[in-house]
Amino acid sequence: MHEPKPAIDTDLVRRLVDAQFPEWRHLPVKPVAFGGWDNRTFHLGDEMTVRLPSAAPYSLQVEKEHRWLPKLAPLLPLPIPVPLTMGEPADGYPWHWSVYRWIDGETAKAARIADLSAFATTLADFLIALKRIDPAGGPWPGQHNFYRGGPLTVYDDEARRAIATLEGEIDTQAATAVWEAALAADWRGPPVWFHGDVASGNLLVEDGRLSAVIDFGTSGVGDPSCDLAIAWTLFEGESREAFRAGIAADDATWARGRGWTLWKALITVAGHDANQAEAERQRLVIDEVLADHERWA
Protein backbone atom coordinates (compact mmCIF):
# COMPACT_ATOMS: atom_id res chain seq x y z
CA MET A 1 0.00 0.00 0.00
CA HIS A 2 1.41 3.38 -1.03
CA GLU A 3 1.94 6.04 1.60
CA PRO A 4 -0.18 9.14 0.95
CA LYS A 5 1.75 12.01 -0.57
CA PRO A 6 1.94 15.14 1.58
CA ALA A 7 0.01 18.18 0.39
CA ILE A 8 2.69 20.46 -1.03
CA ASP A 9 1.45 23.99 -1.60
CA THR A 10 2.46 27.61 -1.19
CA ASP A 11 1.29 27.72 2.43
CA LEU A 12 3.53 24.78 3.38
CA VAL A 13 6.55 26.31 1.67
CA ARG A 14 5.88 29.63 3.39
CA ARG A 15 5.78 27.95 6.81
CA LEU A 16 8.93 25.91 6.17
CA VAL A 17 10.92 28.89 4.94
CA ASP A 18 9.74 31.20 7.72
CA ALA A 19 10.59 28.69 10.44
CA GLN A 20 13.96 27.51 9.11
CA PHE A 21 15.27 30.51 7.16
CA PRO A 22 13.73 33.57 8.78
CA GLU A 23 16.10 35.85 6.87
CA TRP A 24 13.92 35.13 3.80
CA ARG A 25 10.55 35.79 5.45
CA HIS A 26 10.12 38.97 3.44
CA LEU A 27 10.45 37.17 0.08
CA PRO A 28 7.23 36.11 -1.68
CA VAL A 29 6.56 32.43 -2.41
CA LYS A 30 4.68 31.39 -5.54
CA PRO A 31 4.55 28.25 -7.73
CA VAL A 32 6.71 28.12 -10.86
CA ALA A 33 4.91 27.77 -14.18
CA PHE A 34 6.01 24.15 -14.64
CA GLY A 35 6.61 22.72 -11.20
CA GLY A 36 7.33 19.12 -12.11
CA TRP A 37 5.92 15.88 -10.76
CA ASP A 38 8.79 14.18 -8.92
CA ASN A 39 9.48 17.45 -7.14
CA ARG A 40 7.36 20.54 -6.56
CA THR A 41 9.12 23.83 -7.26
CA PHE A 42 8.29 27.33 -6.03
CA HIS A 43 9.77 30.77 -6.56
CA LEU A 44 11.31 32.34 -3.46
CA GLY A 45 11.64 35.96 -4.39
CA ASP A 46 13.17 36.61 -7.81
CA GLU A 47 16.49 34.83 -7.41
CA MET A 48 15.78 31.53 -5.66
CA THR A 49 13.57 28.45 -5.88
CA VAL A 50 12.36 26.01 -3.25
CA ARG A 51 12.20 22.37 -4.37
CA LEU A 52 10.39 19.70 -2.39
CA PRO A 53 10.35 15.97 -3.25
CA SER A 54 6.77 14.78 -3.80
CA ALA A 55 7.32 11.20 -2.59
CA ALA A 56 9.79 9.14 -0.57
CA PRO A 57 11.80 7.72 -3.53
CA TYR A 58 12.65 11.24 -4.73
CA SER A 59 13.77 12.36 -1.28
CA LEU A 60 16.91 10.23 -1.67
CA GLN A 61 18.10 12.66 -4.34
CA VAL A 62 18.27 15.79 -2.18
CA GLU A 63 21.51 15.14 -0.32
CA LYS A 64 23.09 13.70 -3.48
CA GLU A 65 22.50 16.94 -5.38
CA HIS A 66 23.80 19.07 -2.51
CA ARG A 67 26.96 17.00 -2.38
CA TRP A 68 27.75 16.63 -6.06
CA LEU A 69 26.34 19.56 -8.04
CA PRO A 70 28.85 22.10 -6.67
CA LYS A 71 31.65 19.73 -7.74
CA LEU A 72 30.26 19.13 -11.22
CA ALA A 73 29.29 22.73 -12.05
CA PRO A 74 32.78 24.23 -12.59
CA LEU A 75 33.64 21.45 -15.04
CA LEU A 76 30.61 21.82 -17.30
CA PRO A 77 30.09 24.17 -20.28
CA LEU A 78 26.53 25.17 -19.30
CA PRO A 79 24.94 26.23 -16.01
CA ILE A 80 23.39 23.58 -13.77
CA PRO A 81 21.41 24.06 -10.55
CA VAL A 82 23.24 25.64 -7.61
CA PRO A 83 22.00 24.35 -4.23
CA LEU A 84 22.11 27.10 -1.61
CA THR A 85 20.84 25.32 1.49
CA MET A 86 18.97 22.23 2.63
CA GLY A 87 15.79 22.36 4.67
CA GLU A 88 14.79 19.89 7.37
CA PRO A 89 11.61 17.78 7.66
CA ALA A 90 8.99 19.76 9.60
CA ASP A 91 5.34 20.78 9.82
CA GLY A 92 4.05 17.45 8.52
CA TYR A 93 6.47 17.40 5.59
CA PRO A 94 8.65 14.28 6.10
CA TRP A 95 11.76 14.82 3.93
CA HIS A 96 14.69 17.12 3.38
CA TRP A 97 14.15 19.84 0.79
CA SER A 98 16.27 22.38 -1.05
CA VAL A 99 16.70 26.03 -1.88
CA TYR A 100 18.40 26.68 -5.22
CA ARG A 101 19.52 29.72 -7.12
CA TRP A 102 17.01 30.53 -9.88
CA ILE A 103 18.16 29.87 -13.46
CA ASP A 104 16.50 31.90 -16.21
CA GLY A 105 15.10 30.20 -19.29
CA GLU A 106 12.12 28.33 -20.67
CA THR A 107 12.06 24.57 -20.89
CA ALA A 108 12.67 23.05 -24.31
CA LYS A 109 9.17 21.61 -24.02
CA ALA A 110 7.71 25.12 -24.19
CA ALA A 111 10.34 27.27 -25.88
CA ARG A 112 11.06 27.99 -29.52
CA ILE A 113 14.38 26.42 -30.51
CA ALA A 114 16.14 28.36 -33.25
CA ASP A 115 18.15 25.49 -34.76
CA LEU A 116 17.38 22.01 -33.46
CA SER A 117 20.54 20.48 -34.94
CA ALA A 118 22.74 23.10 -33.29
CA PHE A 119 20.79 22.54 -30.06
CA ALA A 120 21.49 18.80 -30.36
CA THR A 121 25.20 19.39 -30.86
CA THR A 122 25.39 21.72 -27.85
CA LEU A 123 23.64 19.12 -25.71
CA ALA A 124 25.99 16.39 -26.93
CA ASP A 125 28.98 18.59 -26.01
CA PHE A 126 27.54 19.06 -22.52
CA LEU A 127 27.06 15.32 -22.01
CA ILE A 128 30.56 14.58 -23.30
CA ALA A 129 31.95 17.08 -20.75
CA LEU A 130 29.89 15.44 -18.01
CA LYS A 131 31.25 12.00 -18.95
CA ARG A 132 34.83 13.30 -18.74
CA ILE A 133 34.53 14.30 -15.09
CA ASP A 134 36.35 11.98 -12.69
CA PRO A 135 33.73 9.48 -11.48
CA ALA A 136 35.64 8.50 -8.31
CA GLY A 137 33.28 8.31 -5.35
CA GLY A 138 30.23 9.14 -7.45
CA PRO A 139 26.84 7.54 -6.75
CA TRP A 140 26.36 4.15 -8.39
CA PRO A 141 22.97 3.14 -9.80
CA GLY A 142 20.43 2.29 -7.15
CA GLN A 143 17.12 3.20 -5.62
CA HIS A 144 18.10 6.87 -5.49
CA ASN A 145 17.96 7.12 -9.31
CA PHE A 146 15.70 4.18 -10.20
CA TYR A 147 18.74 2.21 -11.38
CA ARG A 148 19.62 4.56 -14.24
CA GLY A 149 23.13 3.73 -15.36
CA GLY A 150 22.76 0.07 -14.44
CA PRO A 151 21.78 -2.90 -16.62
CA LEU A 152 18.43 -2.81 -18.41
CA THR A 153 17.68 -6.26 -17.03
CA VAL A 154 16.28 -4.59 -13.91
CA TYR A 155 13.26 -3.59 -16.04
CA ASP A 156 13.04 -6.71 -18.20
CA ASP A 157 9.88 -8.12 -16.61
CA GLU A 158 8.18 -4.72 -16.61
CA ALA A 159 8.99 -4.07 -20.26
CA ARG A 160 7.80 -7.49 -21.39
CA ARG A 161 4.55 -7.15 -19.44
CA ALA A 162 3.92 -3.79 -21.10
CA ILE A 163 4.59 -5.26 -24.55
CA ALA A 164 2.11 -8.05 -23.84
CA THR A 165 -0.46 -5.53 -22.60
CA LEU A 166 -0.12 -3.55 -25.83
CA GLU A 167 -0.70 -6.51 -28.12
CA GLY A 168 -2.83 -5.25 -31.02
CA GLU A 169 -1.94 -1.61 -30.30
CA ILE A 170 1.74 -1.58 -31.27
CA ASP A 171 4.02 -3.83 -33.28
CA THR A 172 4.86 -6.12 -30.38
CA GLN A 173 7.22 -8.28 -32.44
CA ALA A 174 9.30 -5.27 -33.40
CA ALA A 175 9.20 -3.91 -29.84
CA THR A 176 10.44 -7.24 -28.50
CA ALA A 177 13.26 -7.24 -31.05
CA VAL A 178 14.37 -3.75 -29.98
CA TRP A 179 14.21 -4.68 -26.32
CA GLU A 180 16.17 -7.92 -26.76
CA ALA A 181 18.78 -6.14 -28.86
CA ALA A 182 19.21 -3.62 -26.04
CA LEU A 183 19.59 -6.40 -23.46
CA ALA A 184 22.19 -8.11 -25.62
CA ALA A 185 24.25 -4.94 -26.09
CA ASP A 186 26.33 -5.33 -22.95
CA TRP A 187 28.00 -2.29 -21.44
CA ARG A 188 31.74 -2.90 -21.17
CA GLY A 189 33.04 0.63 -20.73
CA PRO A 190 34.39 2.36 -17.62
CA PRO A 191 31.86 4.05 -15.31
CA VAL A 192 31.19 7.68 -16.21
CA TRP A 193 28.95 10.46 -14.96
CA PHE A 194 25.49 10.66 -16.53
CA HIS A 195 22.50 12.96 -16.01
CA GLY A 196 19.84 10.25 -15.97
CA ASP A 197 16.84 12.28 -17.18
CA VAL A 198 17.80 14.23 -20.28
CA ALA A 199 14.29 15.33 -21.23
CA SER A 200 12.85 18.46 -22.81
CA GLY A 201 11.51 19.58 -19.43
CA ASN A 202 15.05 19.58 -17.99
CA LEU A 203 16.70 21.58 -20.78
CA LEU A 204 16.44 25.37 -20.55
CA VAL A 205 16.38 27.65 -23.57
CA GLU A 206 17.23 31.34 -23.96
CA ASP A 207 17.24 33.16 -27.29
CA GLY A 208 16.45 29.87 -29.01
CA ARG A 209 19.58 28.13 -27.71
CA LEU A 210 20.30 25.58 -24.99
CA SER A 211 21.25 27.66 -21.96
CA ALA A 212 21.21 25.32 -18.92
CA VAL A 213 20.57 21.73 -17.85
CA ILE A 214 18.56 21.15 -14.68
CA ASP A 215 17.25 18.34 -12.42
CA PHE A 216 20.12 16.00 -11.65
CA GLY A 217 18.01 13.87 -9.31
CA THR A 218 18.59 10.69 -11.31
CA SER A 219 22.26 11.38 -11.99
CA GLY A 220 24.99 8.95 -11.10
CA VAL A 221 28.03 7.04 -12.25
CA GLY A 222 27.74 4.05 -14.57
CA ASP A 223 26.52 3.37 -18.12
CA PRO A 224 25.57 6.68 -19.83
CA SER A 225 23.21 5.13 -22.40
CA CYS A 226 20.14 6.31 -20.47
CA ASP A 227 21.09 9.87 -21.49
CA LEU A 228 20.40 9.05 -25.15
CA ALA A 229 16.60 8.97 -24.79
CA ILE A 230 16.38 12.60 -25.91
CA ALA A 231 17.39 11.38 -29.39
CA TRP A 232 13.88 9.96 -29.83
CA THR A 233 11.82 12.17 -27.52
CA LEU A 234 12.94 15.55 -28.91
CA PHE A 235 15.18 15.09 -31.94
CA GLU A 236 14.42 13.63 -35.35
CA GLY A 237 16.03 13.48 -38.78
CA GLU A 238 18.98 15.84 -39.06
CA SER A 239 18.92 16.85 -35.40
CA ARG A 240 19.04 13.20 -34.28
CA GLU A 241 21.96 12.60 -36.62
CA ALA A 242 23.72 15.68 -35.22
CA PHE A 243 23.20 14.41 -31.68
CA ARG A 244 24.46 10.92 -32.53
CA ALA A 245 27.54 12.32 -34.25
CA GLY A 246 28.24 14.68 -31.35
CA ILE A 247 27.80 12.12 -28.60
CA ALA A 248 29.94 9.57 -30.50
CA ALA A 249 28.02 6.62 -29.07
CA ASP A 250 28.91 3.21 -30.46
CA ASP A 251 26.22 0.89 -31.83
CA ALA A 252 25.86 -1.02 -28.55
CA THR A 253 25.39 2.15 -26.50
CA TRP A 254 22.88 3.47 -29.05
CA ALA A 255 20.99 0.15 -28.81
CA ARG A 256 20.84 0.41 -25.02
CA GLY A 257 19.67 4.00 -25.40
CA ARG A 258 16.81 2.75 -27.54
CA GLY A 259 16.07 0.22 -24.83
CA TRP A 260 15.82 2.83 -22.07
CA THR A 261 13.60 4.98 -24.27
CA LEU A 262 11.36 2.08 -25.27
CA TRP A 263 10.92 0.88 -21.68
CA LYS A 264 9.75 4.28 -20.47
CA ALA A 265 7.42 4.76 -23.44
CA LEU A 266 5.96 1.26 -23.09
CA ILE A 267 5.09 1.57 -19.42
CA THR A 268 3.60 5.02 -20.01
CA VAL A 269 1.34 3.81 -22.83
CA ALA A 270 0.41 0.60 -21.02
CA GLY A 271 -0.71 2.68 -18.03
CA HIS A 272 -2.22 5.47 -20.13
CA ASP A 273 -5.50 5.86 -18.24
CA ALA A 274 -3.98 8.51 -15.98
CA ASN A 275 -2.67 10.71 -18.80
CA GLN A 276 -4.01 10.11 -22.28
CA ALA A 277 -2.14 13.03 -23.86
CA GLU A 278 1.22 11.79 -22.59
CA ALA A 279 0.37 8.28 -23.75
CA GLU A 280 -0.20 9.58 -27.28
CA ARG A 281 3.16 11.36 -27.23
CA GLN A 282 4.84 8.17 -26.07
CA ARG A 283 3.20 6.17 -28.87
CA LEU A 284 5.03 8.43 -31.30
CA VAL A 285 8.26 7.80 -29.38
CA ILE A 286 7.72 4.03 -29.72
CA ASP A 287 7.26 4.47 -33.47
CA GLU A 288 10.49 6.48 -33.69
CA VAL A 289 12.47 3.92 -31.69
CA LEU A 290 11.21 0.99 -33.74
CA ALA A 291 11.96 2.77 -37.02
CA ASP A 292 15.44 3.74 -35.81
CA HIS A 293 16.20 0.13 -34.87
CA GLU A 294 15.04 -1.05 -38.27
CA ARG A 295 17.28 1.49 -39.95
CA TRP A 296 20.44 0.58 -38.04
CA ALA A 297 19.88 -3.17 -37.56
C-alpha positions as a Python dict, from the first residue, in 0.01 Angstrom:
ca = {
    (1, 'M'): (0, 0, 0),
    (2, 'H'): (141, 338, -103),
    (3, 'E'): (194, 604, 160),
    (4, 'P'): (-18, 914, 95),
    (5, 'K'): (175, 1201, -57),
    (6, 'P'): (194, 1514, 158),
    (7, 'A'): (1, 1818, 39),
    (8, 'I'): (269, 2046, -103),
    (9, 'D'): (145, 2399, -160),
    (10, 'T'): (246, 2761, -119),
    (11, 'D'): (129, 2772, 243),
    (12, 'L'): (353, 2478, 338),
    (13, 'V'): (655, 2631, 167),
    (14, 'R'): (588, 2963, 339),
    (15, 'R'): (578, 2795, 681),
    (16, 'L'): (893, 2591, 617),
    (17, 'V'): (1092, 2889, 494),
    (18, 'D'): (974, 3120, 772),
    (19, 'A'): (1059, 2869, 1044),
    (20, 'Q'): (1396, 2751, 911),
    (21, 'F'): (1527, 3051, 716),
    (22, 'P'): (1373, 3357, 878),
    (23, 'E'): (1610, 3585, 687),
    (24, 'W'): (1392, 3513, 380),
    (25, 'R'): (1055, 3579, 545),
    (26, 'H'): (1012, 3897, 344),
    (27, 'L'): (1045, 3717, 8),
    (28, 'P'): (723, 3611, -168),
    (29, 'V'): (656, 3243, -241),
    (30, 'K'): (468, 3139, -554),
    (31, 'P'): (455, 2825, -773),
    (32, 'V'): (671, 2812, -1086),
    (33, 'A'): (491, 2777, -1418),
    (34, 'F'): (601, 2415, -1464),
    (35, 'G'): (661, 2272, -1120),
    (36, 'G'): (733, 1912, -1211),
    (37, 'W'): (592, 1588, -1076),
    (38, 'D'): (879, 1418, -892),
    (39, 'N'): (948, 1745, -714),
    (40, 'R'): (736, 2054, -656),
    (41, 'T'): (912, 2383, -726),
    (42, 'F'): (829, 2733, -603),
    (43, 'H'): (977, 3077, -656),
    (44, 'L'): (1131, 3234, -346),
    (45, 'G'): (1164, 3596, -439),
    (46, 'D'): (1317, 3661, -781),
    (47, 'E'): (1649, 3483, -741),
    (48, 'M'): (1578, 3153, -566),
    (49, 'T'): (1357, 2845, -588),
    (50, 'V'): (1236, 2601, -325),
    (51, 'R'): (1220, 2237, -437),
    (52, 'L'): (1039, 1970, -239),
    (53, 'P'): (1035, 1597, -325),
    (54, 'S'): (677, 1478, -380),
    (55, 'A'): (732, 1120, -259),
    (56, 'A'): (979, 914, -57),
    (57, 'P'): (1180, 772, -353),
    (58, 'Y'): (1265, 1124, -473),
    (59, 'S'): (1377, 1236, -128),
    (60, 'L'): (1691, 1023, -167),
    (61, 'Q'): (1810, 1266, -434),
    (62, 'V'): (1827, 1579, -218),
    (63, 'E'): (2151, 1514, -32),
    (64, 'K'): (2309, 1370, -348),
    (65, 'E'): (2250, 1694, -538),
    (66, 'H'): (2380, 1907, -251),
    (67, 'R'): (2696, 1700, -238),
    (68, 'W'): (2775, 1663, -606),
    (69, 'L'): (2634, 1956, -804),
    (70, 'P'): (2885, 2210, -667),
    (71, 'K'): (3165, 1973, -774),
    (72, 'L'): (3026, 1913, -1122),
    (73, 'A'): (2929, 2273, -1205),
    (74, 'P'): (3278, 2423, -1259),
    (75, 'L'): (3364, 2145, -1504),
    (76, 'L'): (3061, 2182, -1730),
    (77, 'P'): (3009, 2417, -2028),
    (78, 'L'): (2653, 2517, -1930),
    (79, 'P'): (2494, 2623, -1601),
    (80, 'I'): (2339, 2358, -1377),
    (81, 'P'): (2141, 2406, -1055),
    (82, 'V'): (2324, 2564, -761),
    (83, 'P'): (2200, 2435, -423),
    (84, 'L'): (2211, 2710, -161),
    (85, 'T'): (2084, 2532, 149),
    (86, 'M'): (1897, 2223, 263),
    (87, 'G'): (1579, 2236, 467),
    (88, 'E'): (1479, 1989, 737),
    (89, 'P'): (1161, 1778, 766),
    (90, 'A'): (899, 1976, 960),
    (91, 'D'): (534, 2078, 982),
    (92, 'G'): (405, 1745, 852),
    (93, 'Y'): (647, 1740, 559),
    (94, 'P'): (865, 1428, 610),
    (95, 'W'): (1176, 1482, 393),
    (96, 'H'): (1469, 1712, 338),
    (97, 'W'): (1415, 1984, 79),
    (98, 'S'): (1627, 2238, -105),
    (99, 'V'): (1670, 2603, -188),
    (100, 'Y'): (1840, 2668, -522),
    (101, 'R'): (1952, 2972, -712),
    (102, 'W'): (1701, 3053, -988),
    (103, 'I'): (1816, 2987, -1346),
    (104, 'D'): (1650, 3190, -1621),
    (105, 'G'): (1510, 3020, -1929),
    (106, 'E'): (1212, 2833, -2067),
    (107, 'T'): (1206, 2457, -2089),
    (108, 'A'): (1267, 2305, -2431),
    (109, 'K'): (917, 2161, -2402),
    (110, 'A'): (771, 2512, -2419),
    (111, 'A'): (1034, 2727, -2588),
    (112, 'R'): (1106, 2799, -2952),
    (113, 'I'): (1438, 2642, -3051),
    (114, 'A'): (1614, 2836, -3325),
    (115, 'D'): (1815, 2549, -3476),
    (116, 'L'): (1738, 2201, -3346),
    (117, 'S'): (2054, 2048, -3494),
    (118, 'A'): (2274, 2310, -3329),
    (119, 'F'): (2079, 2254, -3006),
    (120, 'A'): (2149, 1880, -3036),
    (121, 'T'): (2520, 1939, -3086),
    (122, 'T'): (2539, 2172, -2785),
    (123, 'L'): (2364, 1912, -2571),
    (124, 'A'): (2599, 1639, -2693),
    (125, 'D'): (2898, 1859, -2601),
    (126, 'F'): (2754, 1906, -2252),
    (127, 'L'): (2706, 1532, -2201),
    (128, 'I'): (3056, 1458, -2330),
    (129, 'A'): (3195, 1708, -2075),
    (130, 'L'): (2989, 1544, -1801),
    (131, 'K'): (3125, 1200, -1895),
    (132, 'R'): (3483, 1330, -1874),
    (133, 'I'): (3453, 1430, -1509),
    (134, 'D'): (3635, 1198, -1269),
    (135, 'P'): (3373, 948, -1148),
    (136, 'A'): (3564, 850, -831),
    (137, 'G'): (3328, 831, -535),
    (138, 'G'): (3023, 914, -745),
    (139, 'P'): (2684, 754, -675),
    (140, 'W'): (2636, 415, -839),
    (141, 'P'): (2297, 314, -980),
    (142, 'G'): (2043, 229, -715),
    (143, 'Q'): (1712, 320, -562),
    (144, 'H'): (1810, 687, -549),
    (145, 'N'): (1796, 712, -931),
    (146, 'F'): (1570, 418, -1020),
    (147, 'Y'): (1874, 221, -1138),
    (148, 'R'): (1962, 456, -1424),
    (149, 'G'): (2313, 373, -1536),
    (150, 'G'): (2276, 7, -1444),
    (151, 'P'): (2178, -290, -1662),
    (152, 'L'): (1843, -281, -1841),
    (153, 'T'): (1768, -626, -1703),
    (154, 'V'): (1628, -459, -1391),
    (155, 'Y'): (1326, -359, -1604),
    (156, 'D'): (1304, -671, -1820),
    (157, 'D'): (988, -812, -1661),
    (158, 'E'): (818, -472, -1661),
    (159, 'A'): (899, -407, -2026),
    (160, 'R'): (780, -749, -2139),
    (161, 'R'): (455, -715, -1944),
    (162, 'A'): (392, -379, -2110),
    (163, 'I'): (459, -526, -2455),
    (164, 'A'): (211, -805, -2384),
    (165, 'T'): (-46, -553, -2260),
    (166, 'L'): (-12, -355, -2583),
    (167, 'E'): (-70, -651, -2812),
    (168, 'G'): (-283, -525, -3102),
    (169, 'E'): (-194, -161, -3030),
    (170, 'I'): (174, -158, -3127),
    (171, 'D'): (402, -383, -3328),
    (172, 'T'): (486, -612, -3038),
    (173, 'Q'): (722, -828, -3244),
    (174, 'A'): (930, -527, -3340),
    (175, 'A'): (920, -391, -2984),
    (176, 'T'): (1044, -724, -2850),
    (177, 'A'): (1326, -724, -3105),
    (178, 'V'): (1437, -375, -2998),
    (179, 'W'): (1421, -468, -2632),
    (180, 'E'): (1617, -792, -2676),
    (181, 'A'): (1878, -614, -2886),
    (182, 'A'): (1921, -362, -2604),
    (183, 'L'): (1959, -640, -2346),
    (184, 'A'): (2219, -811, -2562),
    (185, 'A'): (2425, -494, -2609),
    (186, 'D'): (2633, -533, -2295),
    (187, 'W'): (2800, -229, -2144),
    (188, 'R'): (3174, -290, -2117),
    (189, 'G'): (3304, 63, -2073),
    (190, 'P'): (3439, 236, -1762),
    (191, 'P'): (3186, 405, -1531),
    (192, 'V'): (3119, 768, -1621),
    (193, 'W'): (2895, 1046, -1496),
    (194, 'F'): (2549, 1066, -1653),
    (195, 'H'): (2250, 1296, -1601),
    (196, 'G'): (1984, 1025, -1597),
    (197, 'D'): (1684, 1228, -1718),
    (198, 'V'): (1780, 1423, -2028),
    (199, 'A'): (1429, 1533, -2123),
    (200, 'S'): (1285, 1846, -2281),
    (201, 'G'): (1151, 1958, -1943),
    (202, 'N'): (1505, 1958, -1799),
    (203, 'L'): (1670, 2158, -2078),
    (204, 'L'): (1644, 2537, -2055),
    (205, 'V'): (1638, 2765, -2357),
    (206, 'E'): (1723, 3134, -2396),
    (207, 'D'): (1724, 3316, -2729),
    (208, 'G'): (1645, 2987, -2901),
    (209, 'R'): (1958, 2813, -2771),
    (210, 'L'): (2030, 2558, -2499),
    (211, 'S'): (2125, 2766, -2196),
    (212, 'A'): (2121, 2532, -1892),
    (213, 'V'): (2057, 2173, -1785),
    (214, 'I'): (1856, 2115, -1468),
    (215, 'D'): (1725, 1834, -1242),
    (216, 'F'): (2012, 1600, -1165),
    (217, 'G'): (1801, 1387, -931),
    (218, 'T'): (1859, 1069, -1131),
    (219, 'S'): (2226, 1138, -1199),
    (220, 'G'): (2499, 895, -1110),
    (221, 'V'): (2803, 704, -1225),
    (222, 'G'): (2774, 405, -1457),
    (223, 'D'): (2652, 337, -1812),
    (224, 'P'): (2557, 668, -1983),
    (225, 'S'): (2321, 513, -2240),
    (226, 'C'): (2014, 631, -2047),
    (227, 'D'): (2109, 987, -2149),
    (228, 'L'): (2040, 905, -2515),
    (229, 'A'): (1660, 897, -2479),
    (230, 'I'): (1638, 1260, -2591),
    (231, 'A'): (1739, 1138, -2939),
    (232, 'W'): (1388, 996, -2983),
    (233, 'T'): (1182, 1217, -2752),
    (234, 'L'): (1294, 1555, -2891),
    (235, 'F'): (1518, 1509, -3194),
    (236, 'E'): (1442, 1363, -3535),
    (237, 'G'): (1603, 1348, -3878),
    (238, 'E'): (1898, 1584, -3906),
    (239, 'S'): (1892, 1685, -3540),
    (240, 'R'): (1904, 1320, -3428),
    (241, 'E'): (2196, 1260, -3662),
    (242, 'A'): (2372, 1568, -3522),
    (243, 'F'): (2320, 1441, -3168),
    (244, 'R'): (2446, 1092, -3253),
    (245, 'A'): (2754, 1232, -3425),
    (246, 'G'): (2824, 1468, -3135),
    (247, 'I'): (2780, 1212, -2860),
    (248, 'A'): (2994, 957, -3050),
    (249, 'A'): (2802, 662, -2907),
    (250, 'D'): (2891, 321, -3046),
    (251, 'D'): (2622, 89, -3183),
    (252, 'A'): (2586, -102, -2855),
    (253, 'T'): (2539, 215, -2650),
    (254, 'W'): (2288, 347, -2905),
    (255, 'A'): (2099, 15, -2881),
    (256, 'R'): (2084, 41, -2502),
    (257, 'G'): (1967, 400, -2540),
    (258, 'R'): (1681, 275, -2754),
    (259, 'G'): (1607, 22, -2483),
    (260, 'W'): (1582, 283, -2207),
    (261, 'T'): (1360, 498, -2427),
    (262, 'L'): (1136, 208, -2527),
    (263, 'W'): (1092, 88, -2168),
    (264, 'K'): (975, 428, -2047),
    (265, 'A'): (742, 476, -2344),
    (266, 'L'): (596, 126, -2309),
    (267, 'I'): (509, 157, -1942),
    (268, 'T'): (360, 502, -2001),
    (269, 'V'): (134, 381, -2283),
    (270, 'A'): (41, 60, -2102),
    (271, 'G'): (-71, 268, -1803),
    (272, 'H'): (-222, 547, -2013),
    (273, 'D'): (-550, 586, -1824),
    (274, 'A'): (-398, 851, -1598),
    (275, 'N'): (-267, 1071, -1880),
    (276, 'Q'): (-401, 1011, -2228),
    (277, 'A'): (-214, 1303, -2386),
    (278, 'E'): (122, 1179, -2259),
    (279, 'A'): (37, 828, -2375),
    (280, 'E'): (-20, 958, -2728),
    (281, 'R'): (316, 1136, -2723),
    (282, 'Q'): (484, 817, -2607),
    (283, 'R'): (320, 617, -2887),
    (284, 'L'): (503, 843, -3130),
    (285, 'V'): (826, 780, -2938),
    (286, 'I'): (772, 403, -2972),
    (287, 'D'): (726, 447, -3347),
    (288, 'E'): (1049, 648, -3369),
    (289, 'V'): (1247, 392, -3169),
    (290, 'L'): (1121, 99, -3374),
    (291, 'A'): (1196, 277, -3702),
    (292, 'D'): (1544, 374, -3581),
    (293, 'H'): (1620, 13, -3487),
    (294, 'E'): (1504, -105, -3827),
    (295, 'R'): (1728, 149, -3995),
    (296, 'W'): (2044, 58, -3804),
    (297, 'A'): (1988, -317, -3756),
}
